[in-house]
Amino acid sequence: MDTVGYLYHDSFDPYRPYLNFIVPNHGDFNYLHLGISYTLQSTGSYILVVTTRRENVQGTFQITAVGPSSVYFYPTAITTGRLKKNKSI
């Protein structure tokens, strides 16, 4: 599955995808492995948007975070409007 990912700070608005945009997936990884390298700050929250390069492609994937402290992931689905994350990473 050819996935892509984008990291946002505090909120993600699908109608304004460049608002709060931090970093896309890094190009050094191959098409089977999405990779983002970024140092998270302890304040605020982050949203990781993961999708595929083609429409209507679904499958399982795994997210791994590495660092000196704990990172917590909370799944969120976008149904309409703006996604606002209220939990800190």
N, C-alpha and C positions, 0 to 999 in steps of 0.2 A: 504494500500500500504506500503510495507516494504522498507523504504528509508534509505540510508546511505549518509553521507556528509563528506567532507574534506575541510579544510581551508588552503589556500596558501597565501604567501606574494609576491606581485608584479607581478607574472606571473604563468601560469600553462601550462605545456607541457605534453600532454597525453602519449607521448612516454617515458617520464622520470618523472613518477608521484611522485617520492620522492624528486625532485628538488623543493626547496622553500616550502616544506610541513611543516605546522605548527602543526596541530592537527586534528585527526579524530573525528567523532561524539562520544560522551561520552556513555559508556556502561551502565550507570545507567538509561537511558531512555528506555521505552519499544519499541516494534517493530513498533508501530503506531506513535511514536513521536521521530523524530531525534532531538538530543540536542547537542549543542557545547557550551562550556563555555570558553571564552578566552577574555582577556583584549586587545582591539585594541589600537594601537598607532595612534596619529594624523598625523604622516607622513607616506608616502607610501600608497599603496592600497592593498586590500585583494580580493581574489577570493574564493567564496564558490562554490564547486562542489557538486551537489546533483544528485544522481542516485538511482536506485533500486537494490535490491540484485539479482533479476532475469531479464533475457533479455526480451525485448519487452513488458515491463509493463509501462503503461502511466497513468497519472491521474493528478489531481490538487493538489497543496500543497501551504502552506502559510509559509512565512519567517517573523519572528518577532525578532527584536533586541532591547535590553533594556540597557540603560546606561545614563550617565549624559549629553550626547551631541547627536546631530543628526547623524544618519547613513543613507546613501543613497544607494539604490540598483539599479544596471543597468543590465538588462538581456543581456546575451551574449551566442550565440550558437557556438559550436566548429564545424567547417566544415572540415578543414584540417590543418595540421601543428600545430603551436604553438599559444596559446591564450595569448595576452599581454593586460592587462587592463591598460588603461591610465587615468582613473578617480579615484580620492581618495574617500575612504569611510570616 
